């Protein structure tokens, strides 16, 4: 088994490079007084998903439903 050593700085640089090359960013803002963030986080966790994965799935489902209803 090969032994790999890396520094935290090298690891961080690799993650940053991957993120810039492979991922887009979408930012949303929700009202704090509604506790929306906590509700979404709890719901995603109940489905054993990250918040990011849950939001992507919800968006894909909404777009698929829209596509199906327009046919």
C-alpha positions in Angstrom: 0.0 0.0 0.0 1.4 3.3 -1.0 2.0 5.9 1.7 0.7 9.3 0.8 1.6 12.4 2.8 0.2 15.7 2.2 -0.1 19.0 4.1 -3.3 20.7 5.1 -2.4 23.5 2.7 -2.0 21.1 -0.2 -5.3 19.4 0.6 -7.0 22.7 0.9 -5.5 23.8 -2.5 -6.7 20.6 -4.2 -10.3 21.1 -2.8 -10.3 24.7 -4.0 -9.1 23.7 -7.4 -11.8 21.0 -7.7 -14.5 23.3 -6.5 -13.6 26.0 -9.1 -13.4 23.5 -11.9 -16.4 21.2 -11.2 -19.0 23.1 -9.2 -21.2 26.1 -9.6 -22.5 28.1 -6.7 -26.1 29.2 -6.0 -26.8 31.2 -2.9 -30.2 31.5 -1.3 -31.3 33.6 1.6 -34.2 32.7 3.9 -35.8 34.7 6.7 -34.4 33.9 10.1 -37.6 34.5 12.0 -39.3 31.7 10.2 -36.7 29.1 11.3 -36.7 27.9 7.7 -33.0 26.9 7.7 -33.5 24.7 10.7 -36.6 23.1 9.2 -34.8 22.3 6.0 -31.8 21.0 7.8 -33.9 18.8 10.0 -36.0 17.5 7.1 -32.9 16.7 5.0 -31.3 14.9 8.0 -34.5 12.9 8.5 -34.1 11.7 4.9 -30.4 10.9 5.6 -29.3 13.6 3.1 -27.2 16.7 3.2 -29.0 20.0 2.8 -27.3 20.5 -0.5 -28.3 17.0 -1.8 -31.9 17.6 -0.6 -32.1 21.0 -2.4 -30.7 19.6 -5.6 -33.2 16.7 -5.5 -36.1 19.1 -4.8 -35.1 21.3 -7.7 -34.7 18.3 -10.1 -38.1 16.9 -9.0 -39.8 20.3 -9.6 -38.2 20.7 -13.0 -39.1 17.1 -14.0 -42.7 17.6 -12.9 -42.9 20.8 -14.9 -41.5 19.0 -17.9 -43.9 16.1 -17.6 -47.0 18.4 -17.2 -46.1 20.5 -20.3 -46.0 17.4 -22.6 
